Amino acid sequence: MNKVSFVVLVIFALFFTSCKKQLPQLPSNKGVEIDTKSTTLLNINENLAKNEDIKLTAFASKKGGFKKSDLGFWYKIEGKGTGLQIKDSTKCEFEFNMSLLNGKELQKGEKQLIIGKKQTIIGLEEGLKLMHKGDFATLIIPWYLGYGIKGFEQIVPPYTSIIYNIKVLN
């Protein structure tokens, strides 16, 4: 490569790298606006979740034997099975009884789903991952890991924590 080609190449490279448009900047007298409605709603939901956690901690302590998961639901393995642990992509079939904290039964039956496909509420799916085929367990799921602020059809009211009694079938 001769000197002229090299100089042209360097000028060409400098031209393209120096022609970047400067990003817009906020004027010094302008601050970042804070969305007060979103902040207020976030604070309200955090307080609701904290209050629910206090209530569920007392409930689980009274019942005894429950452990709190890292995610925030309570669980107690009542009977151990002999099967493999349930993991993502596992086809899982289980019997369940869903009730309110006061014991009122909401729904019962048998369900089949594939773990990790978000086919059910997060509290139930994560609770199933703690189990092995054949296990029987009780899960206490707070509303924010369950059916949330909308509830579920006419079965679970909004802001309602639920109890699942589950037996994982082989």
N, CA and C atoms as an extended XYZ file, in Angstrom:
510
Properties=species:S:1:pos:R:3:atomname:S:1:resname:S:1:resid:I:1 pbc="F F F"
N         0.854       -1.165        0.000 N   MET     1
C         0.000        0.000        0.000 CA  MET     1
C         0.904        1.232        0.000 C   MET     1
N         0.638        2.163       -0.917 N   ASN     2
C         1.487        3.349       -0.966 CA  ASN     2
C         0.994        4.387        0.038 C   ASN     2
N         1.787        5.455        0.183 N   LYS     3
C         1.487        6.483        1.188 CA  LYS     3
C         0.191        7.221        0.882 C   LYS     3
N        -0.092        7.459       -0.361 N   VAL     4
C        -1.296        8.192       -0.741 CA  VAL     4
C        -2.552        7.376       -0.371 C   VAL     4
N        -2.530        6.087       -0.660 N   SER     5
C        -3.661        5.221       -0.328 CA  SER     5
C        -3.855        5.162        1.183 C   SER     5
N        -2.760        5.097        1.888 N   PHE     6
C        -2.826        5.036        3.343 CA  PHE     6
C        -3.431        6.320        3.914 C   PHE     6
N        -3.010        7.480        3.430 N   VAL     7
C        -3.508        8.771        3.902 CA  VAL     7
C        -5.003        8.897        3.592 C   VAL     7
N        -5.401        8.480        2.379 N   VAL     8
C        -6.811        8.538        2.007 CA  VAL     8
C        -7.638        7.630        2.922 C   VAL     8
N        -7.120        6.460        3.221 N   LEU     9
C        -7.814        5.527        4.096 CA  LEU     9
C        -7.962        6.103        5.506 C   LEU     9
N        -6.922        6.725        6.033 N   VAL    10
C        -6.973        7.331        7.368 CA  VAL    10
C        -7.965        8.484        7.384 C   VAL    10
N        -7.946        9.343        6.376 N   ILE    11
C        -8.884       10.469        6.307 CA  ILE    11
C       -10.318        9.949        6.217 C   ILE    11
N       -10.508        8.944        5.394 N   PHE    12
C       -11.824        8.337        5.231 CA  PHE    12
C       -12.326        7.782        6.577 C   PHE    12
N       -11.473        7.067        7.312 N   ALA    13
C       -11.835        6.492        8.609 CA  ALA    13
C       -12.143        7.591        9.620 C   ALA    13
N       -11.329        8.657        9.644 N   LEU    14
C       -11.574        9.773       10.570 CA  LEU    14
C       -12.884       10.486       10.248 C   LEU    14
N       -13.167       10.632        8.966 N   PHE    15
C       -14.394       11.302        8.548 CA  PHE    15
C       -15.628       10.573        9.078 C   PHE    15
N       -15.676        9.244        8.958 N   PHE    16
C       -16.843        8.479        9.395 CA  PHE    16
C       -16.944        8.352       10.906 C   PHE    16
N       -15.833        8.331       11.594 N   THR    17
C       -15.908        8.209       13.057 CA  THR    17
C       -16.138        9.544       13.733 C   THR    17
N       -15.856       10.654       13.072 N   SER    18
C       -16.023       11.956       13.711 CA  SER    18
C       -17.358       12.608       13.390 C   SER    18
N       -18.138       12.015       12.551 N   CYS    19
C       -19.408       12.622       12.138 CA  CYS    19
C       -20.606       12.089       12.918 C   CYS    19
N       -20.391       11.612       14.103 N   LYS    20
C       -21.509       11.135       14.904 CA  LYS    20
C       -22.311       12.315       15.411 C   LYS    20
N       -23.612       12.179       15.378 N   LYS    21
C       -24.485       13.221       15.881 CA  LYS    21
C       -24.510       13.130       17.409 C   LYS    21
N       -24.353       14.260       18.043 N   GLN    22
C       -24.350       14.279       19.502 CA  GLN    22
C       -25.753       13.996       20.020 C   GLN    22
N       -25.831       13.194       21.078 N   LEU    23
C       -27.105       12.858       21.685 CA  LEU    23
C       -27.710       14.087       22.352 C   LEU    23
N       -29.024       14.212       22.308 N   PRO    24
C       -29.653       15.364       22.961 CA  PRO    24
C       -29.440       15.300       24.469 C   PRO    24
N       -29.315       16.469       25.067 N   GLN    25
C       -29.098       16.542       26.500 CA  GLN    25
C       -30.172       17.420       27.126 C   GLN    25
N       -30.466       17.118       28.384 N   LEU    26
C       -31.432       17.937       29.104 CA  LEU    26
C       -30.818       19.292       29.420 C   LEU    26
N       -31.592       20.348       29.288 N   PRO    27
C       -31.068       21.647       29.724 CA  PRO    27
C       -30.768       21.605       31.216 C   PRO    27
N       -29.830       22.428       31.635 N   SER    28
C       -29.400       22.382       33.033 CA  SER    28
C       -30.499       22.805       34.002 C   SER    28
N       -31.483       23.544       33.542 N   ASN    29
C       -32.549       23.972       34.435 CA  ASN    29
C       -33.729       23.001       34.455 C   ASN    29
N       -33.623       21.877       33.745 N   LYS    30
C       -34.699       20.880       33.697 CA  LYS    30
C       -34.267       19.637       34.458 C   LYS    30
N       -35.137       19.132       35.281 N   GLY    31
C       -34.864       17.896       36.006 CA  GLY    31
C       -35.610       16.746       35.356 C   GLY    31
N       -35.372       15.573       35.856 N   VAL    32
C       -36.080       14.401       35.381 CA  VAL    32
C       -37.421       14.351       36.107 C   VAL    32
N       -38.497       14.234       35.341 N   GLU    33
C       -39.820       14.190       35.951 CA  GLU    33
C       -40.063       12.817       36.570 C   GLU    33
N       -40.671       12.804       37.730 N   ILE    34
C       -40.996       11.562       38.419 CA  ILE    34
C       -42.488       11.315       38.250 C   ILE    34
N       -42.825       10.115       37.833 N   ASP    35
C       -44.225        9.737       37.666 CA  ASP    35
C       -44.800        9.437       39.048 C   ASP    35
N       -45.456       10.417       39.632 N   THR    36
C       -45.931       10.276       41.013 CA  THR    36
C       -47.056        9.256       41.132 C   THR    36
N       -47.886        9.099       40.099 N   LYS    37
C       -48.961        8.106       40.166 CA  LYS    37
C       -48.386        6.698       40.235 C   LYS    37
N       -47.394        6.425       39.385 N   SER    38
C       -46.779        5.093       39.394 CA  SER    38
C       -46.062        4.834       40.704 C   SER    38
N       -45.368        5.833       41.219 N   THR    39
C       -44.660        5.686       42.485 CA  THR    39
C       -45.648        5.425       43.621 C   THR    39
N       -46.759        6.145       43.626 N   THR    40
C       -47.778        5.952       44.659 CA  THR    40
C       -48.371        4.550       44.586 C   THR    40
N       -48.714        4.098       43.370 N   LEU    41
C       -49.270        2.752       43.212 CA  LEU    41
C       -48.264        1.675       43.633 C   LEU    41
N       -47.009        1.886       43.296 N   LEU    42
C       -45.967        0.941       43.695 CA  LEU    42
C       -45.861        0.867       45.218 C   LEU    42
N       -45.880        2.002       45.873 N   ASN    43
C       -45.813        2.033       47.341 CA  ASN    43
C       -47.021        1.353       47.975 C   ASN    43
N       -48.196        1.589       47.416 N   ILE    44
C       -49.412        0.958       47.942 CA  ILE    44
C       -49.311       -0.557       47.827 C   ILE    44
N       -48.901       -1.043       46.657 N   ASN    45
C       -48.784       -2.498       46.457 CA  ASN    45
C       -47.714       -3.110       47.346 C   ASN    45
N       -46.601       -2.412       47.541 N   GLU    46
C       -45.558       -2.919       48.439 CA  GLU    46
C       -46.097       -3.041       49.862 C   GLU    46
N       -46.849       -2.042       50.310 N   ASN    47
C       -47.424       -2.083       51.659 CA  ASN    47
C       -48.451       -3.206       51.788 C   ASN    47
N       -49.277       -3.386       50.761 N   LEU    48
C       -50.244       -4.487       50.781 CA  LEU    48
C       -49.532       -5.836       50.866 C   LEU    48
N       -48.463       -5.997       50.086 N   ALA    49
C       -47.708       -7.255       50.096 CA  ALA    49
C       -47.043       -7.481       51.461 C   ALA    49
N       -46.491       -6.438       52.069 N   LYS    50
C       -45.875       -6.569       53.396 CA  LYS    50
C       -46.912       -6.976       54.440 C   LYS    50
N       -48.071       -6.345       54.397 N   ASN    51
C       -49.137       -6.691       55.353 CA  ASN    51
C       -49.601       -8.127       55.163 C   ASN    51
N       -49.719       -8.558       53.912 N   GLU    52
C       -50.120       -9.939       53.639 CA  GLU    52
C       -49.066      -10.914       54.136 C   GLU    52
N       -47.801      -10.555       53.966 N   ASP    53
C       -46.717      -11.421       54.424 CA  ASP    53
C       -46.742      -11.576       55.945 C   ASP    53
N       -47.027      -10.504       56.652 N   ILE    54
C       -47.134      -10.570       58.116 CA  ILE    54
C       -48.272      -11.509       58.514 C   ILE    54
N       -49.402      -11.370       57.838 N   LYS    55
C       -50.572      -12.216       58.123 CA  LYS    55
C       -50.267      -13.689       57.837 C   LYS    55
N       -49.613      -13.966       56.709 N   LEU    56
C       -49.312      -15.350       56.342 CA  LEU    56
C       -48.222      -15.957       57.229 C   LEU    56
N       -47.291      -15.148       57.682 N   THR    57
C       -46.262      -15.637       58.609 CA  THR    57
C       -46.919      -16.115       59.903 C   THR    57
N       -47.849      -15.330       60.412 N   ALA    58
C       -48.566      -15.719       61.634 CA  ALA    58
C       -49.395      -16.981       61.385 C   ALA    58
N       -50.070      -17.055       60.246 N   PHE    59
C       -50.899      -18.211       59.899 CA  PHE    59
C       -50.044      -19.477       59.795 C   PHE    59
N       -48.909      -19.386       59.093 N   ALA    60
C       -48.026      -20.548       58.909 CA  ALA    60
C       -47.405      -20.982       60.232 C   ALA    60
N       -47.044      -20.027       61.069 N   SER    61
C       -46.472      -20.363       62.384 CA  SER    61
C       -47.491      -21.093       63.248 C   SER    61
N       -48.728      -20.642       63.191 N   LYS    62
C       -49.796      -21.265       63.968 CA  LYS    62
C       -50.041      -22.708       63.507 C   LYS    62
N       -49.994      -22.935       62.207 N   LYS    63
C       -50.206      -24.277       61.656 CA  LYS    63
C       -49.003      -25.186       61.916 C   LYS    63
N       -47.803      -24.622       61.924 N   GLY    64
C       -46.581      -25.369       62.224 CA  GLY    64
C       -46.023      -26.178       61.071 C   GLY    64
N       -44.698      -26.245       61.012 N   GLY    65
C       -44.002      -27.087       60.041 CA  GLY    65
C       -43.800      -26.475       58.668 C   GLY    65
N       -44.242      -25.264       58.455 N   PHE    66
C       -44.101      -24.632       57.143 CA  PHE    66
C       -42.750      -23.944       57.010 C   PHE    66
N       -42.244      -23.937       55.779 N   LYS    67
C       -41.024      -23.206       55.443 CA  LYS    67
C       -41.400      -22.140       54.427 C   LYS    67
N       -40.692      -21.029       54.491 N   LYS    68
C       -40.947      -19.963       53.523 CA  LYS    68
C       -39.947      -20.081       52.382 C   LYS    68
N       -40.435      -20.051       51.166 N   SER    69
C       -39.563      -20.117       49.991 CA  SER    69
C       -38.908      -18.757       49.759 C   SER    69
N       -37.863      -18.751       48.970 N   ASP    70
C       -37.197      -17.503       48.624 CA  ASP    70
C       -38.131      -16.565       47.868 C   ASP    70
N       -39.059      -17.135       47.140 N   LEU    71
C       -40.001      -16.348       46.343 CA  LEU    71
C       -41.062      -15.678       47.221 C   LEU    71
N       -41.428      -16.318       48.355 N   GLY    72
C       -42.374      -15.697       49.272 CA  GLY    72
C       -43.611      -16.507       49.598 C   GLY    72
N       -43.738      -17.725       49.091 N   PHE    73
C       -44.869      -18.571       49.484 CA  PHE    73
C       -44.396      -19.533       50.562 C   PHE    73
N       -45.341      -20.129       51.266 N   TRP    74
C       -45.045      -21.077       52.342 CA  TRP    74
C       -45.367      -22.485       51.853 C   TRP    74
N       -44.587      -23.460       52.302 N   TYR    75
C       -44.830      -24.842       51.885 CA  TYR    75
C       -44.474      -25.814       53.003 C   TYR    75
N       -45.161      -26.960       52.955 N   LYS    76
C       -44.874      -28.052       53.886 CA  LYS    76
C       -45.060      -29.352       53.110 C   LYS    76
N       -43.983      -30.133       52.993 N   ILE    77
C       -44.065      -31.437       52.346 CA  ILE    77
C       -44.610      -32.400       53.392 C   ILE    77
N       -45.808      -32.895       53.154 N   GLU    78
C       -46.498      -33.734       54.130 CA  GLU    78
C       -46.191      -35.216       53.943 C   GLU    78
N       -45.913      -35.611       52.716 N   GLY    79
C       -45.615      -37.007       52.424 CA  GLY    79
C       -44.633      -37.100       51.283 C   GLY    79
N       -43.603      -37.908       51.462 N   LYS    80
C       -42.554      -38.029       50.449 CA  LYS    80
C       -42.877      -39.129       49.460 C   LYS    80
N       -42.681      -38.814       48.192 N   GLY    81
C       -42.817      -39.804       47.134 CA  GLY    81
C       -41.465      -40.399       46.796 C   GLY    81
N       -41.450      -41.268       45.830 N   THR    82
C       -40.192      -41.932       45.448 CA  THR    82
C       -39.752      -41.542       44.041 C   THR    82
N       -40.501      -40.645       43.404 N   GLY    83
C       -40.197      -40.270       42.024 CA  GLY    83
C       -39.147      -39.182       41.921 C   GLY    83
N       -38.879      -38.794       40.694 N   LEU    84
C       -37.902      -37.760       40.392 CA  LEU    84
C       -38.443      -36.384       40.759 C   LEU    84
N       -37.523      -35.449       41.024 N   GLN    85
C       -37.931      -34.087       41.325 CA  GLN    85
C       -38.477      -33.434       40.052 C   GLN    85
N       -39.463      -32.592       40.235 N   ILE    86
C       -40.091      -31.896       39.120 CA  ILE    86
C       -39.216      -30.715       38.718 C   ILE    86
N       -38.961      -30.609       37.418 N   LYS    87
C       -38.110      -29.538       36.883 CA  LYS    87
C       -38.823      -28.862       35.726 C   LYS    87
N       -38.204      -27.786       35.221 N   ASP    88
C       -38.736      -27.135       34.025 CA  ASP    88
C       -38.840      -28.145       32.893 C   ASP    88
N       -39.832      -27.966       32.066 N   SER    89
C       -40.138      -28.817       30.908 CA  SER    89
C       -40.674      -30.189       31.295 C   SER    89
N       -40.894      -30.437       32.589 N   THR    90
C       -41.460      -31.703       33.035 CA  THR    90
C       -42.977      -31.647       32.906 C   THR    90
N       -43.552      -32.706       32.377 N   LYS    91
C       -45.006      -32.829       32.341 CA  LYS    91
C       -45.428      -33.277       33.737 C   LYS    91
N       -46.284      -32.496       34.372 N   CYS    92
C       -46.661      -32.747       35.757 CA  CYS    92
C       -48.172      -32.921       35.866 C   CYS    92
N       -48.573      -34.013       36.476 N   GLU    93
C       -49.982      -34.269       36.723 CA  GLU    93
C       -50.175      -34.331       38.237 C   GLU    93
N       -51.194      -33.625       38.728 N   PHE    94
C       -51.403      -33.584       40.172 CA  PHE    94
C       -52.879      -33.425       40.516 C   PHE    94
N       -53.201      -33.909       41.707 N   GLU    95
C       -54.514      -33.681       42.294 CA  GLU    95
C       -54.378      -32.474       43.213 C   GLU    95
N       -55.422      -31.673       43.294 N   PHE    96
C       -55.330      -30.492       44.155 CA  PHE    96
C       -56.668      -30.191       44.816 C   PHE    96
N       -56.540      -29.485       45.926 N   ASN    97
C       -57.679      -28.933       46.629 CA  ASN    97
C       -57.282      -27.505       46.963 C   ASN    97
N       -57.976      -26.541       46.397 N   MET    98
C       -57.673      -25.133       46.629 CA  MET    98
C       -58.709      -24.562       47.589 C   MET    98
N       -58.217      -23.884       48.634 N   SER    99
C       -59.141      -23.324       49.622 CA  SER    99
C       -58.639      -21.964       50.103 C   SER    99
N       -59.529      -21.262       50.781 N   LEU   100
C       -59.164      -20.007       51.427 CA  LEU   100
C       -58.450      -20.302       52.740 C   LEU   100
N       -57.881      -19.285       53.361 N   LEU   101
C       -57.204      -19.474       54.644 CA  LEU   101
C       -58.168      -19.923       55.733 C   LEU   101
N       -59.443      -19.577       55.613 N   ASN   102
C       -60.429      -19.982       56.619 CA  ASN   102
C       -60.924      -21.412       56.412 C   ASN   102
N       -60.413      -22.099       55.370 N   GLY   103
C       -60.767      -23.489       55.131 CA  GLY   103
C       -61.847      -23.700       54.083 C   GLY   103
N       -62.493      -22.632       53.634 N   LYS   104
C       -63.555      -22.766       52.626 CA  LYS   104
C       -62.956      -23.272       51.310 C   LYS   104
N       -63.476      -24.404       50.836 N   GLU   105
C       -62.978      -25.000       49.594 CA  GLU   105
C       -63.444      -24.175       48.394 C   GLU   105
N       -62.506      -23.875       47.501 N   LEU   106
C       -62.814      -23.105       46.306 CA  LEU   106
C       -62.916      -23.985       45.059 C   LEU   106
N       -62.019      -24.956       44.982 N   GLN   107
C       -61.976      -25.807       43.793 CA  GLN   107
C       -61.136      -27.036       44.109 C   GLN   107
N       -61.474      -28.141       43.480 N   LYS   108
C       -60.629      -29.319       43.595 CA  LYS   108
C       -60.705      -30.071       42.284 C   LYS   108
N       -59.714      -30.920       42.077 N   GLY   109
C       -59.699      -31.684       40.839 CA  GLY   109
C       -58.320      -32.210       40.520 C   GLY   109
N       -58.137      -32.488       39.268 N   GLU   110
C       -56.868      -33.003       38.771 CA  GLU   110
C       -56.435      -32.085       37.635 C   GLU   110
N       -55.142      -31.811       37.563 N   LYS   111
C       -54.628      -30.898       36.562 CA  LYS   111
C       -53.334      -31.456       35.984 C   LYS   111
N       -53.088      -31.127       34.743 N   GLN   112
C       -51.846      -31.531       34.080 CA  GLN   112
C       -51.270      -30.297       33.394 C   GLN   112
N       -49.984      -30.080       33.562 N   LEU   113
C       -49.330      -28.955       32.911 CA  LEU   113
C       -47.861      -29.257       32.686 C   LEU   113
N       -47.232      -28.428       31.888 N   ILE   114
C       -45.788      -28.546       31.652 CA  ILE   114
C       -45.127      -27.414       32.428 C   ILE   114
N       -44.249      -27.775       33.338 N   ILE   115
C       -43.577      -26.803       34.198 CA  ILE   115
C       -42.704      -25.888       33.343 C   ILE   115
N       -42.741      -24.599       33.652 N   GLY   116
C       -41.939      -23.624       32.935 CA  GLY   116
C       -42.655      -22.976       31.764 C   GLY   116
N       -43.860      -23.414       31.463 N   LYS   117
C       -44.616      -22.866       30.328 CA  LYS   117
C       -45.637      -21.806       30.775 C   LYS   117
N       -45.594      -21.444       32.057 N   LYS   118
C       -46.494      -20.433       32.618 CA  LYS   118
C       -47.966      -20.760       32.347 C   LYS   118
N       -48.320      -22.001       32.620 N   GLN   119
C       -49.689      -22.453       32.419 CA  GLN   119
C       -50.536      -22.317       33.681 C   GLN   119
N       -49.930      -21.851       34.756 N   THR   120
C       -50.639      -21.653       36.012 CA  THR   120
C       -49.979      -20.504       36.762 C   THR   120
N       -50.481      -20.188       37.947 N   ILE   121
C       -49.920      -19.094       38.736 CA  ILE   121
C       -48.490      -19.431       39.169 C   ILE   121
N       -47.684      -18.418       39.357 N   ILE   122
C       -46.262      -18.614       39.656 CA  ILE   122
C       -46.047      -19.311       40.999 C   ILE   122
N       -46.855      -19.008       41.995 N   GLY   123
C       -46.696      -19.642       43.311 CA  GLY   123
C       -46.890      -21.147       43.249 C   GLY   123
N       -47.881      -21.588       42.488 N   LEU   124
C       -48.135      -23.017       42.342 CA  LEU   124
C       -47.028      -23.689       41.536 C   LEU   124
N       -46.627      -23.070       40.440 N   GLU   125
C       -45.585      -23.659       39.602 CA  GLU   125
C       -44.265      -23.796       40.375 C   GLU   125
N       -43.886      -22.758       41.086 N   GLU   126
C       -42.639      -22.812       41.858 CA  GLU   126
C       -42.748      -23.798       43.017 C   GLU   126
N       -43.928      -23.922       43.601 N   GLY   127
C       -44.146      -24.910       44.654 CA  GLY   127
C       -43.999      -26.329       44.124 C   GLY   127
N       -44.517      -26.572       42.938 N   LEU   128
C       -44.383      -27.896       42.322 CA  LEU   128
C       -42.922      -28.252       42.078 C   LEU   128
N       -42.090      -27.257       41.767 N   LYS   129
C       -40.661      -27.513       41.519 CA  LYS   129
C       -39.931      -27.989       42.772 C   LYS   129
N       -40.511      -27.770       43.926 N   LEU   130
C       -39.902      -28.235       45.183 CA  LEU   130
C       -40.260      -29.688       45.482 C   LEU   130
N       -41.139      -30.245       44.672 N   MET   131
C       -41.685      -31.569       44.958 CA  MET   131
C       -41.122      -32.643       44.039 C   MET   131
N       -41.334      -33.889       44.457 N   HIS   132
C       -40.992      -35.073       43.671 CA  HIS   132
C       -42.294      -35.767       43.295 C   HIS   132
N       -42.240      -36.581       42.268 N   LYS   133
C       -43.431      -37.347       41.907 CA  LYS   133
C       -43.808      -38.245       43.085 C   LYS   133
N       -45.083      -38.191       43.449 N   GLY   134
C       -45.570      -38.958       44.586 CA  GLY   134
C       -45.670      -38.157       45.873 C   GLY   134
N       -45.071      -36.966       45.928 N   ASP   135
C       -45.135      -36.131       47.134 CA  ASP   135
C       -46.548      -35.590       47.352 C   ASP   135
N       -46.828      -35.331       48.618 N   PHE   136
C       -48.043      -34.629       49.006 CA  PHE   136
C       -47.591      -33.404       49.782 C   PHE   136
N       -48.118      -32.228       49.435 N   ALA   137
C       -47.671      -30.998       50.092 CA  ALA   137
C       -48.816      -30.006       50.234 C   ALA   137
N       -48.596      -29.046       51.143 N   THR   138
C       -49.502      -27.929       51.310 CA  THR   138
C       -48.732      -26.655       50.990 C   THR   138
N       -49.309      -25.827       50.128 N   LEU   139
C       -48.712      -24.551       49.747 CA  LEU   139
C       -49.642      -23.425       50.197 C   LEU   139
N       -49.065      -22.417       50.822 N   ILE   140
C       -49.810      -21.205       51.154 CA  ILE   140
C       -49.274      -20.125       50.220 C   ILE   140
N       -50.125      -19.692       49.309 N   ILE   141
C       -49.686      -18.784       48.252 CA  ILE   141
C       -50.312      -17.406       48.467 C   ILE   141
N       -49.468      -16.375       48.674 N   PRO   142
C       -50.013      -15.021       48.833 CA  PRO   142
C       -50.630      -14.531       47.527 C   PRO   142
N       -51.535      -13.597       47.633 N   TRP   143
C       -52.263      -13.111       46.460 CA  TRP   143
C       -51.327      -12.616       45.371 C   TRP   143
N       -50.195      -12.002       45.741 N   TYR   144
C       -49.296      -11.438       44.730 CA  TYR   144
C       -48.509      -12.500       43.969 C   TYR   144
N       -48.532      -13.761       44.411 N   LEU   145
C       -47.949      -14.880       43.656 CA  LEU   145
C       -49.047      -15.811       43.143 C   LEU   145
N       -50.286      -15.411       43.405 N   GLY   146
C       -51.434      -16.212       43.008 CA  GLY   146
C       -52.238      -15.508       41.926 C   GLY   146
N       -53.486      -15.212       42.262 N   TYR   147
C       -54.396      -14.635       41.273 CA  TYR   147
C       -54.465      -13.114       41.333 C   TYR   147
N       -53.653      -12.510       42.196 N   GLY   148
C       -53.432      -11.074       42.192 CA  GLY   148
C       -54.622      -10.187       42.462 C   GLY   148
N       -54.576       -9.007       41.840 N   ILE   149
C       -55.598       -7.995       42.086 CA  ILE   149
C       -56.885       -8.248       41.304 C   ILE   149
N       -56.835       -9.169       40.354 N   LYS   150
C       -58.031       -9.467       39.556 CA  LYS   150
C       -58.801      -10.680       40.066 C   LYS   150
N       -58.117      -11.580       40.763 N   GLY   151
C       -58.766      -12.805       41.186 CA  GLY   151
C       -58.851      -13.786       40.027 C   GLY   151
N       -59.667      -14.815       40.191 N   PHE   152
C       -59.815      -15.841       39.159 CA  PHE   152
C       -61.290      -16.152       38.975 C   PHE   152
N       -61.820      -15.698       37.835 N   GLU   153
C       -63.214      -15.900       37.487 CA  GLU   153
C       -64.087      -15.581       38.701 C   GLU   153
N       -65.042      -16.423       39.014 N   GLN   154
C       -65.885      -16.222       40.195 CA  GLN   154
C       -65.421      -17.094       41.355 C   GLN   154
N       -64.221      -17.668       41.206 N   ILE   155
C       -63.735      -18.635       42.193 CA  ILE   155
C       -62.887      -17.972       43.275 C   ILE   155
N       -61.849      -17.230       42.869 N   VAL   156
C       -60.940      -16.590       43.823 CA  VAL   156
C       -61.143      -15.076       43.757 C   VAL   156
N       -61.532      -14.461       44.871 N   PRO   157
C       -61.698      -12.999       44.889 CA  PRO   157
C       -60.350      -12.277       44.733 C   PRO   157
N       -60.382      -11.007       44.325 N   PRO   158
C       -59.139      -10.225       44.237 CA  PRO   158
C       -58.439      -10.138       45.601 C   PRO   158
N       -57.130       -9.992       45.566 N   TYR   159
C       -56.310       -9.842       46.776 CA  TYR   159
C       -56.550      -10.964       47.788 C   TYR   159
N       -56.653      -12.186       47.301 N   THR   160
C       -56.948      -13.310       48.185 CA  THR   160
C       -55.825      -14.338       48.143 C   THR   160
N       -55.239      -14.603       49.299 N   SER   161
C       -54.242      -15.665       49.411 CA  SER   161
C       -54.973      -17.000       49.488 C   SER   161
N       -54.326      -18.036       48.980 N   ILE   162
C       -54.982      -19.348       48.913 CA  ILE   162
C       -54.068      -20.455       49.421 C   ILE   162
N       -54.692      -21.571       49.736 N   ILE   163
C       -53.972      -22.766       50.156 CA  ILE   163
C       -54.219      -23.851       49.109 C   ILE   163
N       -53.143      -24.467       48.682 N   TYR   164
C       -53.237      -25.618       47.780 CA  TYR   164
C       -52.757      -26.860       48.541 C   TYR   164
N       -53.575      -27.880       48.586 N   ASN   165
C       -53.150      -29.212       49.028 CA  ASN   165
C       -52.946      -29.997       47.738 C   ASN   165
N       -51.730      -30.500       47.553 N   ILE   166
C       -51.359      -31.104       46.273 CA  ILE   166
C       -50.770      -32.490       46.470 C   ILE   166
N       -51.162      -33.383       45.595 N   LYS   167
C       -50.507      -34.694       45.502 CA  LYS   167
C       -50.059      -34.858       44.062 C   LYS   167
N       -48.732      -34.977       43.893 N   VAL   168
C       -48.170      -35.159       42.553 CA  VAL   168
C       -48.319      -36.616       42.161 C   VAL   168
N       -48.949      -36.833       41.035 N   LEU   169
C       -49.188      -38.193       40.560 CA  LEU   169
C       -47.986      -38.697       39.762 C   LEU   169
N       -47.798      -40.005       39.732 N   ASN   170
C       -46.686      -40.589       38.967 CA  ASN   170
C       -47.010      -40.680       37.506 C   ASN   170
